[in-house]
Protein backbone atom coordinates (compact mmCIF):
# COMPACT_ATOMS: atom_id res chain seq x y z
CA UNK A 1 0.00 0.00 0.00
CA UNK A 2 1.55 3.35 -0.94
CA UNK A 3 1.73 6.25 1.48
CA UNK A 4 -1.06 8.38 0.04
CA UNK A 5 -3.43 5.46 -0.19
CA UNK A 6 -2.43 4.42 3.28
CA UNK A 7 -3.16 7.85 4.75
CA UNK A 8 -6.53 8.06 3.01
CA UNK A 9 -7.46 4.66 4.27
CA UNK A 10 -6.33 5.51 7.79
CA UNK A 11 -8.71 8.42 8.00
CA UNK A 12 -11.65 6.67 6.37
CA UNK A 13 -11.45 3.59 8.56
CA UNK A 14 -9.60 3.60 11.90
CA UNK A 15 -9.43 -0.18 11.73
CA UNK A 16 -6.94 0.11 8.88
CA UNK A 17 -4.75 2.34 10.98
CA UNK A 18 -5.13 -0.13 13.85
CA UNK A 19 -4.02 -2.96 11.59
CA UNK A 20 -1.04 -0.96 10.36
CA UNK A 21 -0.05 -0.22 13.94
CA UNK A 22 -0.38 -3.90 14.83
CA UNK A 23 1.66 -4.94 11.83
CA UNK A 24 4.40 -2.38 12.47
CA UNK A 25 4.88 -3.72 15.98
CA UNK A 26 4.37 -7.44 15.47
CA UNK A 27 5.28 -8.14 11.86
CA UNK A 28 7.54 -5.46 10.41
CA UNK A 29 10.29 -5.84 12.98
CA UNK A 30 11.86 -8.37 15.31
CA UNK A 31 11.30 -12.10 15.26
CA UNK A 32 8.29 -12.17 12.96
CA UNK A 33 10.08 -10.14 10.31
CA UNK A 34 13.08 -12.46 10.49
CA UNK A 35 10.76 -15.47 10.41
CA UNK A 36 9.25 -14.18 7.17
CA UNK A 37 12.68 -13.47 5.74
CA UNK A 38 13.67 -17.06 6.49
CA UNK A 39 10.54 -18.67 5.10
CA UNK A 40 9.63 -16.51 2.15
CA UNK A 41 12.67 -17.21 -0.07
CA UNK A 42 12.28 -20.93 0.54
CA UNK A 43 8.59 -20.80 -0.31
CA UNK A 44 9.23 -18.67 -3.39
CA UNK A 45 11.79 -21.19 -4.62
CA UNK A 46 9.50 -24.05 -3.71
CA UNK A 47 12.20 -25.59 -1.55
CA UNK A 48 10.07 -27.73 0.66
CA UNK A 49 13.03 -29.86 1.71
CA UNK A 50 14.66 -26.99 3.57
CA UNK A 51 11.43 -25.98 5.29
CA UNK A 52 10.58 -29.57 6.09
CA UNK A 53 13.98 -30.09 7.74
CA UNK A 54 13.87 -26.85 9.68
CA UNK A 55 10.35 -27.50 10.95
CA UNK A 56 10.79 -31.21 11.64
CA UNK A 57 9.51 -32.93 14.75
CA UNK A 58 12.23 -33.11 17.37
CA UNK A 59 11.82 -36.89 17.68
CA UNK A 60 13.19 -37.40 14.16
CA UNK A 61 16.31 -35.40 14.92
CA UNK A 62 17.15 -33.15 17.87
CA UNK A 63 16.71 -29.46 17.22
CA UNK A 64 19.59 -27.32 18.52
CA UNK A 65 20.44 -23.64 18.42
CA UNK A 66 20.57 -21.85 15.99
CA UNK A 67 17.78 -23.88 14.40
CA UNK A 68 15.69 -23.30 17.51
CA UNK A 69 16.19 -19.56 17.13
CA UNK A 70 14.93 -19.74 13.53
CA UNK A 71 11.91 -21.73 14.66
CA UNK A 72 11.12 -19.14 17.36
CA UNK A 73 11.15 -16.51 14.63
CA UNK A 74 8.72 -18.53 12.55
CA UNK A 75 6.58 -19.05 15.65
CA UNK A 76 6.43 -15.26 16.05
CA UNK A 77 5.26 -14.90 12.45
CA UNK A 78 2.55 -17.52 12.97
CA UNK A 79 1.53 -15.79 16.18
CA UNK A 80 1.15 -12.51 14.33
CA UNK A 81 -1.28 -14.10 11.87
CA UNK A 82 -3.29 -15.46 14.80
CA UNK A 83 -3.23 -12.06 16.44
CA UNK A 84 -4.71 -10.61 13.25
CA UNK A 85 -7.55 -13.09 13.49
CA UNK A 86 -8.23 -12.19 17.14
CA UNK A 87 -8.08 -8.51 16.22
CA UNK A 88 -10.77 -9.05 13.57
CA UNK A 89 -13.02 -10.73 16.11
CA UNK A 90 -12.47 -7.78 18.46
CA UNK A 91 -13.57 -5.33 15.77
CA UNK A 92 -10.11 -3.82 15.96
CA UNK A 93 -8.95 -4.70 12.43
CA UNK A 94 -11.06 -4.91 9.26
CA UNK A 95 -12.72 -8.28 8.72
CA UNK A 96 -10.98 -8.80 5.41
CA UNK A 97 -7.61 -7.46 6.59
CA UNK A 98 -5.78 -6.29 3.46
CA UNK A 99 -5.24 -8.06 0.19
CA UNK A 100 -1.47 -8.24 0.68
CA UNK A 101 -1.73 -9.62 4.17
CA UNK A 102 -4.31 -12.22 3.16
CA UNK A 103 -2.05 -13.40 0.37
CA UNK A 104 0.88 -13.63 2.72
CA UNK A 105 -1.06 -15.58 5.34
CA UNK A 106 -2.28 -18.09 2.79
CA UNK A 107 1.15 -18.39 1.19
CA UNK A 108 2.93 -19.07 4.47
CA UNK A 109 0.39 -21.09 6.41
CA UNK A 110 -0.72 -23.31 3.55
CA UNK A 111 2.86 -24.34 2.71
CA UNK A 112 2.97 -28.09 3.23
CA UNK A 113 5.69 -28.31 5.87
CA UNK A 114 4.62 -25.18 7.70
CA UNK A 115 1.13 -26.60 7.90
CA UNK A 116 2.38 -29.93 9.23
CA UNK A 117 4.44 -28.03 11.82
CA UNK A 118 1.46 -26.23 13.40
CA UNK A 119 -1.21 -28.85 12.81
CA UNK A 120 0.59 -32.16 13.45
CA UNK A 121 3.99 -31.81 15.07
CA UNK A 122 3.25 -28.95 17.47
CA UNK A 123 -0.51 -28.48 17.31
CA UNK A 124 -1.61 -24.88 17.58
CA UNK A 125 -5.25 -25.07 16.63
CA UNK A 126 -5.91 -21.36 16.26
CA UNK A 127 -3.48 -21.26 13.34
CA UNK A 128 -5.60 -23.74 11.43
CA UNK A 129 -8.63 -21.57 12.08
CA UNK A 130 -6.82 -18.41 10.97
CA UNK A 131 -5.83 -20.04 7.71
CA UNK A 132 -9.30 -21.46 7.11
CA UNK A 133 -10.88 -18.07 7.84
CA UNK A 134 -8.64 -16.19 5.42
CA UNK A 135 -9.03 -18.84 2.70
CA UNK A 136 -12.76 -19.10 3.13
CA UNK A 137 -13.57 -15.38 3.17
CA UNK A 138 -16.69 -16.11 5.17
CA UNK A 139 -18.21 -13.10 6.86
CA UNK A 140 -18.09 -13.09 10.60
CA UNK A 141 -20.13 -11.02 12.98
CA UNK A 142 -17.86 -8.85 15.11
CA UNK A 143 -18.57 -6.53 18.02
CA UNK A 144 -18.75 -2.82 17.32
CA UNK A 145 -16.04 -1.79 19.70
CA UNK A 146 -13.87 -4.05 21.80
CA UNK A 147 -10.64 -2.16 21.19
CA UNK A 148 -10.10 -1.63 24.91
CA UNK A 149 -10.43 -5.30 25.69
CA UNK A 150 -8.08 -6.11 22.84
CA UNK A 151 -5.52 -3.68 24.28
CA UNK A 152 -5.77 -5.38 27.66
CA UNK A 153 -5.32 -8.72 25.93
CA UNK A 154 -2.23 -7.51 24.06
CA UNK A 155 -0.71 -5.98 27.16
CA UNK A 156 -1.26 -9.07 29.26
CA UNK A 157 0.31 -11.20 26.51
CA UNK A 158 3.36 -8.99 26.47
CA UNK A 159 3.71 -9.28 30.24
CA UNK A 160 4.34 -12.99 30.06
CA UNK A 161 6.00 -13.14 26.68
CA UNK A 162 9.58 -12.38 27.54
CA UNK A 163 9.53 -13.51 31.13
CA UNK A 164 12.39 -15.90 31.82
CA UNK A 165 10.77 -17.18 35.01
CA UNK A 166 7.58 -18.10 33.17
CA UNK A 167 9.56 -19.74 30.38
CA UNK A 168 11.39 -21.84 33.00
CA UNK A 169 8.09 -22.90 34.57
CA UNK A 170 6.46 -23.73 31.24
CA UNK A 171 9.52 -25.67 30.14
CA UNK A 172 9.35 -27.68 33.34
CA UNK A 173 5.68 -28.31 32.69
CA UNK A 174 6.50 -29.35 29.14
CA UNK A 175 8.68 -32.12 30.55
CA UNK A 176 11.97 -30.31 30.22
CA UNK A 177 14.19 -31.24 33.17
CA UNK A 178 16.87 -29.15 34.82
CA UNK A 179 19.49 -31.82 35.37
CA UNK A 180 17.56 -34.45 37.26
CA UNK A 181 15.05 -31.94 38.65
CA UNK A 182 11.57 -31.92 37.13
CA UNK A 183 8.12 -30.59 37.99
CA UNK A 184 7.85 -32.94 40.99
CA UNK A 185 10.80 -31.19 42.58
CA UNK A 186 8.94 -27.90 42.35
CA UNK A 187 5.92 -29.47 44.05
CA UNK A 188 8.21 -30.86 46.76
CA UNK A 189 9.37 -27.33 47.53
CA UNK A 190 5.79 -26.11 47.72
CA UNK A 191 4.92 -28.96 50.07
CA UNK A 192 7.76 -27.95 52.36
CA UNK A 193 9.69 -31.16 51.72
CA UNK A 194 12.59 -29.07 50.49
CA UNK A 195 13.84 -25.75 51.84
CA UNK A 196 11.77 -23.08 50.13
CA UNK A 197 13.72 -20.18 51.58
CA UNK A 198 16.99 -21.41 50.12
CA UNK A 199 15.32 -21.80 46.76
CA UNK A 200 13.87 -18.26 46.78
CA UNK A 201 17.26 -16.85 47.70
CA UNK A 202 18.86 -18.56 44.71
CA UNK A 203 16.70 -16.42 42.40
CA UNK A 204 18.57 -17.18 39.20
CA UNK A 205 18.78 -20.98 39.39
CA UNK A 206 16.48 -22.78 36.93
CA UNK A 207 14.36 -24.24 39.74
CA UNK A 208 14.07 -20.88 41.53
CA UNK A 209 13.05 -19.29 38.24
CA UNK A 210 10.47 -22.03 37.75
CA UNK A 211 9.08 -21.24 41.20
CA UNK A 212 8.78 -17.54 40.36
CA UNK A 213 7.35 -18.61 37.00
CA UNK A 214 4.70 -20.66 38.81
CA UNK A 215 3.78 -17.57 40.84
CA UNK A 216 3.75 -15.27 37.82
CA UNK A 217 1.83 -17.68 35.60
CA UNK A 218 -0.77 -18.00 38.38
CA UNK A 219 -1.10 -14.22 38.37
CA UNK A 220 -1.33 -14.24 34.59
CA UNK A 221 -4.14 -16.82 34.58
CA UNK A 222 -5.99 -14.82 37.23
CA UNK A 223 -5.71 -11.67 35.13
CA UNK A 224 -6.61 -13.61 31.99
CA UNK A 225 -9.86 -14.61 33.69
CA UNK A 226 -10.77 -10.92 33.93
CA UNK A 227 -10.25 -10.55 30.20
CA UNK A 228 -12.19 -13.70 29.37
CA UNK A 229 -15.02 -12.51 31.59
CA UNK A 230 -14.96 -9.15 29.82
CA UNK A 231 -15.35 -10.96 26.51
CA UNK A 232 -18.17 -13.20 27.70
CA UNK A 233 -20.75 -11.49 25.47
CA UNK A 234 -18.65 -12.32 22.43
CA UNK A 235 -18.02 -16.07 22.52
CA UNK A 236 -15.98 -16.17 19.30
CA UNK A 237 -13.61 -13.48 20.46
CA UNK A 238 -13.40 -15.01 23.92
CA UNK A 239 -12.66 -18.41 22.46
CA UNK A 240 -10.03 -17.03 20.07
CA UNK A 241 -8.31 -15.18 22.91
CA UNK A 242 -8.24 -18.40 24.90
CA UNK A 243 -6.89 -20.38 21.97
CA UNK A 244 -4.23 -17.77 21.32
CA UNK A 245 -2.64 -19.18 24.47
CA UNK A 246 -3.72 -22.64 23.44
CA UNK A 247 -0.24 -23.95 22.79
CA UNK A 248 0.02 -24.26 26.56
CA UNK A 249 -3.42 -24.01 28.09
CA UNK A 250 -5.07 -26.25 25.50
CA UNK A 251 -2.26 -28.68 24.76
CA UNK A 252 -1.03 -28.90 28.37
CA UNK A 253 -4.29 -27.95 30.06
CA UNK A 254 -4.76 -31.25 31.88
CA UNK A 255 -1.19 -31.36 33.16
CA UNK A 256 -1.40 -27.70 34.07
CA UNK A 257 -4.61 -28.16 36.06
CA UNK A 258 -2.99 -31.00 37.96
CA UNK A 259 0.10 -28.98 38.79
CA UNK A 260 -1.83 -25.91 39.91
CA UNK A 261 -4.12 -28.12 41.97
CA UNK A 262 -1.18 -29.80 43.62
CA UNK A 263 0.74 -26.56 44.07
CA UNK A 264 -2.12 -24.64 45.67
CA UNK A 265 -3.09 -27.65 47.78
CA UNK A 266 0.49 -27.90 49.05
CA UNK A 267 0.60 -24.21 49.98
CA UNK A 268 -2.86 -24.37 51.59
CA UNK A 269 -1.83 -27.39 53.67
CA UNK A 270 1.17 -25.54 55.01
CA UNK A 271 -0.97 -22.51 55.87
CA UNK A 272 -3.57 -24.75 57.52
CA UNK A 273 -1.09 -26.64 59.66
CA UNK A 274 1.66 -24.09 60.34
CA UNK A 275 -0.14 -20.76 60.31
CA UNK A 276 0.72 -19.77 63.88
CA UNK A 277 4.39 -20.48 63.43
CA UNK A 278 4.59 -18.80 60.02
CA UNK A 279 2.92 -15.58 61.06
CA UNK A 280 4.14 -15.51 64.67
CA UNK A 281 6.52 -12.66 63.96
CA UNK A 282 3.76 -10.54 62.42
CA UNK A 283 1.41 -11.32 65.30
CA UNK A 284 4.00 -10.30 67.85
CA UNK A 285 4.73 -7.07 66.07
CA UNK A 286 1.15 -5.92 65.64
CA UNK A 287 -1.05 -7.96 67.95
CA UNK A 288 -3.68 -5.25 68.16
CA UNK A 289 -4.79 -5.57 64.57
CA UNK A 290 -5.02 -9.33 64.55
CA UNK A 291 -8.64 -10.28 64.05
CA UNK A 292 -8.30 -14.03 64.34
CA UNK A 293 -9.87 -14.72 60.97
CA UNK A 294 -6.78 -14.33 58.88
CA UNK A 295 -6.00 -17.98 58.53
CA UNK A 296 -9.46 -18.64 57.15
CA UNK A 297 -9.29 -15.57 54.87
CA UNK A 298 -5.89 -16.58 53.60
CA UNK A 299 -7.09 -20.06 52.75
CA UNK A 300 -10.18 -18.65 51.06
CA UNK A 301 -7.98 -16.37 49.01
CA UNK A 302 -5.75 -19.24 47.95
CA UNK A 303 -8.67 -21.43 46.97
CA UNK A 304 -10.23 -18.51 45.14
CA UNK A 305 -7.08 -18.07 43.09
CA UNK A 306 -6.94 -21.77 42.39
CA UNK A 307 -10.58 -21.83 41.30
CA UNK A 308 -9.98 -18.89 38.94
CA UNK A 309 -7.05 -20.72 37.40
CA UNK A 310 -8.99 -23.95 36.96
CA UNK A 311 -11.83 -21.93 35.44
CA UNK A 312 -9.48 -20.50 32.82
CA UNK A 313 -8.01 -23.91 32.08
CA UNK A 314 -11.43 -25.35 31.25
CA UNK A 315 -11.34 -26.58 27.63
CA UNK A 316 -14.94 -25.52 27.04
CA UNK A 317 -13.53 -22.14 25.99
CA UNK A 318 -12.39 -23.86 22.84
CA UNK A 319 -15.90 -24.80 21.70
CA UNK A 320 -17.09 -21.64 19.87
CA UNK A 321 -14.00 -21.43 17.67
CA UNK A 322 -14.05 -25.17 17.19
CA UNK A 323 -17.62 -24.96 15.90
CA UNK A 324 -16.73 -21.95 13.77
CA UNK A 325 -13.83 -23.86 12.25
CA UNK A 326 -16.02 -26.79 11.26
CA UNK A 327 -18.57 -24.40 9.79
CA UNK A 328 -15.78 -23.01 7.61
CA UNK A 329 -14.79 -26.48 6.53
CA UNK A 330 -18.35 -27.61 5.83
CA UNK B 1 -14.75 4.10 16.71
CA UNK B 2 -11.50 4.46 18.66
CA UNK B 3 -8.18 4.75 16.92
CA UNK B 4 -6.57 7.50 18.92
CA UNK B 5 -3.52 5.56 20.01
CA UNK B 6 -0.94 3.15 18.70
CA UNK B 7 -1.28 -0.40 19.91
CA UNK B 8 0.51 -1.11 23.21
CA UNK B 9 4.24 -1.40 22.68
CA UNK B 10 7.07 -2.66 24.85
CA UNK B 11 9.33 -0.05 26.39
CA UNK B 12 12.82 -1.19 27.25
CA UNK B 13 12.94 0.34 30.73
CA UNK B 14 11.95 -1.07 34.08
CA UNK B 15 10.26 -4.46 34.04
CA UNK B 16 7.72 -5.15 31.29
CA UNK B 17 6.94 -1.49 30.87
CA UNK B 18 4.42 -0.84 28.11
CA UNK B 19 2.81 2.20 26.63
CA UNK B 20 0.47 3.41 23.96
CA UNK B 21 0.85 6.74 22.29
CA UNK B 22 -1.51 9.28 20.75
CA UNK B 23 -1.45 9.76 16.99
CA UNK B 24 -2.35 13.40 17.49
CA UNK B 25 0.33 15.54 19.10
CA UNK B 26 -0.27 15.02 22.85
CA UNK B 27 0.39 17.55 25.57
CA UNK B 28 0.15 15.15 28.48
CA UNK B 29 1.93 12.01 29.56
CA UNK B 30 0.40 9.73 32.20
CA UNK B 31 2.63 7.13 33.85
CA UNK B 32 1.18 4.39 36.04
CA UNK B 33 3.39 2.87 38.74
CA UNK B 34 2.18 -0.28 40.50
CA UNK B 35 2.75 -1.43 44.09
CA UNK B 36 4.25 -4.48 45.74
CA UNK B 37 3.60 -7.78 44.02
CA UNK B 38 1.81 -5.83 41.32
CA UNK B 39 2.61 -5.71 37.67
CA UNK B 40 2.71 -3.00 35.06
CA UNK B 41 -0.72 -4.04 33.78
CA UNK B 42 -2.37 -6.33 36.32
CA UNK B 43 -2.57 -3.66 39.03
CA UNK B 44 -4.64 -1.34 36.90
CA UNK B 45 -7.27 -3.76 35.65
CA UNK B 46 -9.53 -2.03 33.13
CA UNK B 47 -7.66 1.27 32.98
CA UNK B 48 -6.32 0.63 29.46
CA UNK B 49 -9.80 -0.32 28.23
CA UNK B 50 -11.37 2.80 29.67
CA UNK B 51 -8.66 5.04 28.31
CA UNK B 52 -8.49 3.98 24.69
CA UNK B 53 -12.22 4.31 24.20
CA UNK B 54 -12.49 7.78 25.70
CA UNK B 55 -12.08 10.78 23.41
CA UNK B 56 -11.01 12.92 26.39
CA UNK B 57 -7.80 10.90 26.44
CA UNK B 58 -7.25 11.10 22.70
CA UNK B 59 -4.26 13.42 23.02
CA UNK B 60 -2.63 11.77 26.01
CA UNK B 61 0.28 9.32 25.99
CA UNK B 62 0.12 6.46 28.48
CA UNK B 63 2.89 4.42 30.00
CA UNK B 64 2.44 1.53 32.41
CA UNK B 65 5.77 1.36 34.20
CA UNK B 66 6.83 -1.96 35.69
CA UNK B 67 9.54 -2.99 38.12
CA UNK B 68 10.37 -6.25 39.83
CA UNK B 69 9.25 -5.87 43.42
CA UNK B 70 10.65 -9.28 44.36
CA UNK B 71 14.13 -8.07 43.55
CA UNK B 72 15.87 -4.92 44.88
CA UNK B 73 14.85 -2.30 47.42
CA UNK B 74 12.68 0.81 47.07
CA UNK B 75 15.67 3.15 46.78
CA UNK B 76 16.98 1.21 43.80
CA UNK B 77 13.61 1.27 42.06
CA UNK B 78 13.28 5.01 42.75
CA UNK B 79 16.56 5.87 41.07
CA UNK B 80 15.67 3.66 38.12
CA UNK B 81 12.30 5.41 37.81
CA UNK B 82 13.89 8.85 38.08
CA UNK B 83 16.25 7.94 35.24
CA UNK B 84 13.25 6.78 33.24
CA UNK B 85 11.46 10.09 33.87
CA UNK B 86 14.50 11.96 32.60
CA UNK B 87 14.17 10.09 29.34
CA UNK B 88 10.42 10.63 29.06
CA UNK B 89 10.89 14.34 28.46
CA UNK B 90 12.12 13.58 24.96
CA UNK B 91 10.64 10.15 24.46
CA UNK B 92 11.29 9.82 20.76
CA UNK B 93 14.94 10.74 21.01
CA UNK B 94 15.37 8.42 23.98
CA UNK B 95 13.77 5.39 22.36
CA UNK B 96 10.61 5.36 24.45
CA UNK B 97 8.28 6.16 21.57
CA UNK B 98 8.12 3.31 19.08
CA UNK B 99 10.45 4.38 16.31
CA UNK B 100 8.50 2.74 13.54
CA UNK B 101 5.04 4.24 14.11
CA UNK B 102 5.77 7.63 12.58
CA UNK B 103 5.20 9.58 15.78
CA UNK B 104 6.62 13.04 16.29
CA UNK B 105 8.74 14.09 19.27
CA UNK B 106 6.67 15.17 22.25
CA UNK B 107 6.60 18.40 24.17
CA UNK B 108 4.58 17.60 27.25
CA UNK B 109 3.11 20.39 29.33
CA UNK B 110 1.90 17.93 31.96
CA UNK B 111 3.21 14.64 33.33
CA UNK B 112 0.83 12.85 35.67
CA UNK B 113 2.29 10.12 37.85
CA UNK B 114 -0.40 7.69 39.00
CA UNK B 115 0.86 5.37 41.71
CA UNK B 116 -0.54 2.65 43.91
CA UNK B 117 0.71 1.63 47.36
CA UNK B 118 4.49 1.05 47.24
CA UNK B 119 4.44 2.82 43.87
CA UNK B 120 3.77 6.08 45.75
CA UNK B 121 7.07 5.66 47.62
CA UNK B 122 8.95 5.04 44.41
CA UNK B 123 7.36 8.01 42.67
CA UNK B 124 7.82 10.44 45.57
CA UNK B 125 11.46 9.51 46.05
CA UNK B 126 12.07 9.87 42.29
CA UNK B 127 10.55 13.36 42.40
CA UNK B 128 12.67 14.27 45.43
CA UNK B 129 15.77 13.16 43.54
CA UNK B 130 14.69 15.24 40.56
CA UNK B 131 14.18 18.29 42.81
CA UNK B 132 17.65 17.90 44.27
CA UNK B 133 19.03 17.97 40.74
CA UNK B 134 16.79 20.88 39.78
CA UNK B 135 15.78 19.18 36.56
CA UNK B 136 13.78 21.25 34.11
CA UNK B 137 10.60 19.15 34.14
CA UNK B 138 9.54 19.59 37.78
CA UNK B 139 6.74 22.02 36.96
CA UNK B 140 5.08 19.50 34.68
CA UNK B 141 4.68 16.89 37.43
CA UNK B 142 1.36 16.04 39.12
CA UNK B 143 0.83 13.16 41.54
CA UNK B 144 -2.30 11.02 41.81
CA UNK B 145 -1.78 8.48 44.60
CA UNK B 146 -4.06 5.53 45.32
CA UNK B 147 -3.73 3.97 48.78
CA UNK B 148 -0.21 5.30 49.08
CA UNK B 149 2.25 3.53 51.36
CA UNK B 150 4.27 6.71 51.85
CA UNK B 151 3.67 6.48 55.60
CA UNK B 152 4.36 2.78 55.62
CA UNK B 153 2.32 -0.37 55.54
CA UNK B 154 1.17 -2.74 58.19
CA UNK B 155 3.35 -5.62 57.30
CA UNK B 156 1.13 -8.19 58.91
CA UNK B 157 -1.85 -7.05 56.90
CA UNK B 158 0.33 -6.69 53.88
CA UNK B 159 1.23 -10.33 54.26
CA UNK B 160 -2.42 -11.20 54.18
CA UNK B 161 -3.77 -8.90 51.54
CA UNK B 162 -1.00 -7.78 49.25
CA UNK B 163 1.78 -10.26 49.54
CA UNK B 164 -0.90 -12.82 49.37
CA UNK B 165 -0.55 -12.69 45.82
CA UNK B 166 0.90 -16.17 45.75
CA UNK B 167 4.40 -14.68 45.77
CA UNK B 168 3.88 -13.27 49.24
CA UNK B 169 2.39 -16.42 50.68
CA UNK B 170 5.21 -18.53 49.36
CA UNK B 171 7.76 -16.06 50.72
CA UNK B 172 6.06 -16.16 54.11
CA UNK B 173 6.19 -19.95 54.07
CA UNK B 174 9.86 -19.81 53.19
CA UNK B 175 10.35 -17.15 55.92
CA UNK B 176 11.95 -15.06 53.25
CA UNK B 177 11.90 -11.28 53.39
CA UNK B 178 11.93 -9.36 50.16
CA UNK B 179 14.14 -6.27 50.25
CA UNK B 180 11.19 -3.85 50.07
CA UNK B 181 9.64 -5.25 53.27
CA UNK B 182 11.96 -3.12 55.37
CA UNK B 183 11.24 -0.04 53.29
CA UNK B 184 7.53 -0.45 53.92
CA UNK B 185 7.86 -0.35 57.71
CA UNK B 186 6.34 2.93 58.94
CA UNK B 187 9.59 3.86 60.71
CA UNK B 188 11.93 2.67 57.97
CA UNK B 189 14.98 4.67 57.08
CA UNK B 190 13.64 5.05 53.55
CA UNK B 191 10.33 6.57 54.63
CA UNK B 192 11.93 8.72 57.34
CA UNK B 193 14.40 10.19 54.85
CA UNK B 194 11.67 10.71 52.28
CA UNK B 195 9.61 12.72 54.77
CA UNK B 196 12.57 14.83 55.90
CA UNK B 197 13.69 15.49 52.31
CA UNK B 198 10.18 16.41 51.22
CA UNK B 199 9.74 18.80 54.15
CA UNK B 200 13.08 20.45 53.44
CA UNK B 201 12.24 20.92 49.79
CA UNK B 202 8.84 22.38 50.58
CA UNK B 203 10.39 24.72 53.14
CA UNK B 204 12.74 25.97 50.43
CA UNK B 205 9.68 26.81 48.31
CA UNK B 206 9.23 26.22 44.62
CA UNK B 207 8.99 22.45 44.81
CA UNK B 208 5.22 22.13 44.69
CA UNK B 209 5.53 18.93 42.66
CA UNK B 210 6.11 17.16 45.98
CA UNK B 211 2.55 17.94 47.01
CA UNK B 212 0.18 15.37 45.57
CA UNK B 213 -2.71 16.68 43.50
CA UNK B 214 -4.92 13.93 44.84
CA UNK B 215 -4.56 11.24 47.48
CA UNK B 216 -7.13 8.48 47.49
CA UNK B 217 -7.91 6.41 50.56
CA UNK B 218 -10.07 3.30 50.52
CA UNK B 219 -12.54 2.66 53.30
CA UNK B 220 -11.66 -1.02 53.62
CA UNK B 221 -7.91 -0.57 53.30
CA UNK B 222 -6.23 -2.37 56.19
CA UNK B 223 -2.83 -2.39 54.58
CA UNK B 224 -1.33 1.08 54.52
CA UNK B 225 -1.10 3.55 57.36
CA UNK B 226 -3.66 6.23 56.50
CA UNK B 227 -1.73 9.21 57.78
CA UNK B 228 -1.42 12.51 55.89
CA UNK B 229 1.93 13.11 54.22
CA UNK B 230 3.61 16.52 54.59
CA UNK B 231 1.54 19.15 52.76
CA UNK B 232 -0.68 16.81 50.75
CA UNK B 233 -4.32 17.85 50.37
CA UNK B 234 -7.05 16.20 52.34
CA UNK B 235 -7.46 12.66 50.98
CA UNK B 236 -10.50 11.79 48.91
CA UNK B 237 -12.36 8.82 50.27
CA UNK B 238 -13.65 5.85 48.37
CA UNK B 239 -16.21 3.74 50.17
CA UNK B 240 -16.62 0.02 49.79
CA UNK B 241 -13.18 -0.55 48.31
CA UNK B 242 -10.08 -2.13 49.78
CA UNK B 243 -6.39 -1.62 49.30
CA UNK B 244 -6.06 -3.65 46.15
CA UNK B 245 -9.18 -2.73 44.20
CA UNK B 246 -9.29 1.01 44.95
CA UNK B 247 -7.27 1.72 41.80
CA UNK B 248 -9.00 -0.79 39.53
CA UNK B 249 -11.82 0.70 37.48
CA UNK B 250 -14.55 -1.52 36.12
CA UNK B 251 -17.96 -1.05 34.58
CA UNK B 252 -19.50 -0.11 37.92
CA UNK B 253 -16.57 1.69 39.52
CA UNK B 254 -15.46 4.66 37.43
CA UNK B 255 -13.88 6.82 40.11
CA UNK B 256 -10.25 6.09 39.20
CA UNK B 257 -10.95 7.39 35.70
CA UNK B 258 -12.75 10.44 37.08
CA UNK B 259 -9.87 11.25 39.43
CA UNK B 260 -7.46 11.12 36.52
CA UNK B 261 -9.68 13.33 34.39
CA UNK B 262 -9.95 15.91 37.16
CA UNK B 263 -6.18 16.29 37.16
CA UNK B 264 -5.96 16.14 33.39
CA UNK B 265 -8.42 18.90 32.68
Interface residues (C-beta under 8 A of the other chain):
Chain A: X14 X15 X17 X18 X21 X22 X24 X25 X28 X29 X91 X144 X145 X147 X148 X149 X151 X152 X154 X155 X156 X158 X159 X162 X163 X190 X192 X195 X196 X197 X199 X200 X201 X203 X211 X212 X214 X215 X216 X218 X219 X223 X226 X230 X267 X270 X271 X274 X278 X279 X282 X283 X285 X286 X289 X290 X294 X297 X298 X301 X302 X305
Chain B: X1 X2 X3 X6 X7 X8 X9 X10 X16 X18 X20 X23 X39 X40 X41 X42 X45 X46 X48 X49 X50 X51 X52 X53 X64 X66 X70 X71 X98 X100 X101 X154 X155 X156 X157 X159 X160 X164 X165 X166 X167 X169 X170 X171 X172 X173 X174 X175 X176 X222
